[in-house]
Amino acid sequence: MKDNPFDLYVCPKCKEELQPLADRLSCATCGRDYPILNGIPDFLLVRPQESKNPFLHDIEKLGRWARLYDTPLWYPLVLSMYTRLGVTSFEKILAYVRQKITPIKGLVIDMGTG
């Protein structure tokens, strides 16, 4: 078992080992640095504002909606938009998820890939 939790990561660019420093993870092989923000490594290879994709230039504006994602307001809104029925409630979704998941001990990665 590794002592430092950041030892679990490799460089997204070259897949080599990362050196944990005070405020970042550094790759000696390709020279990239990844900042650690609030204890979480930031592995973005391209900053949204610098991307060739114009949609990503304004991606931070979408982040304003993020605080609604995990609230009882979000799911009924999305469900009613997509189903036009409004049949499924937040409580039903929550009950379903609680039936499907099992509490675990240890590290878990919560990764939004959408």
N, C-alpha and C positions, 0 to 999 in steps of 0.2 A: 504494500500500500504506500502510495506516495504521500509525503508530509504536507506539501503545498497544494491546495485545491486547484491552483492554476496549472499544475503539472499535467493535468488531464488534457490540455489543449495542445494543438500543433498549429503551425502557421497555415492559414487558409490558402495562401499563395503558393508556397513550395512544399508544404506538408512536413517541414522539419521542426525540431524542438524549439520551444520558445523559452526565453530567459525571463523569469518574473523579476521586475524591478519595482520600485516604490509606487509608481503611478502608471505603469504600462507593462505590456509583454513585448519583448523584443526578439526578433529573429536574426541571429548572427549570420545565417546562410544568405538570405535575400535582402537583409537590411531594413525590413519593414518593422514599424512599431505599431502596436495596438493599444490605445489608451484604456485604462481601467476607470470606469465612471461609476461611482457609488458601489464599488465592489464587483461590477460586471464588466467583463472585457467587451470592447467594441471592435468587432471583426469586419466592419464594412471595408471592402476593398476600394470602392468608389463612393465618394460623398454624393448624396443626391443632387446637390447644387452643381456638381461638376460632371454629372452624368451626361451622356449623349442622348439619353431618353428625356425629352422635354416634360413628360408627365412627372418624372421624379423630382424636377426642380421645385415643385410646389407640394411635395409629399408631406412636409411638416404641417401644412394647413389641414391635412386630413387627420393629423394627430389630435387636433382639438376635439374630434368626435370620440377619441379613444376612451375618455373617461365615462362614456355612456355604455361601452361594450358589455361590461359585467354588471349592469344594473337591471332591475326589473323593467325598466323602460325600453331597453334595446330590443329584446327578443320579441315582445308583442308587436313592436313597430315593424321589425323586419319580417316577421311571420305574416302580419297582415298585408304588408306590401307585396310579398311573394305569393301568398296563397289566396289573398283577397277574401279569405274566410274568417280569419282571426280565431280559429277553433282551438289551436294549441296554446296553452297558457305558459307563462314562465314557471309556475309551480309544477306543471306536468313535465316540462323539460328538466327541471331540477330533480324531481323524483326519479325520472328515468336515468339521469346521469349518476345519481347516488346509488342506484341499483347495480350499475355497471362497473363502478370503480371500487377498488379495494385500497384501504389505507396502506401505505408502505413506509418503511424507514430508510433513510439514506438520501442521496442526491437525486434530484429530479430536474429535468430541463423542461421549461415551459417555453415552447418555441412557436411563435406565430409565423406560419409560412405563407399565408395568403397574400 
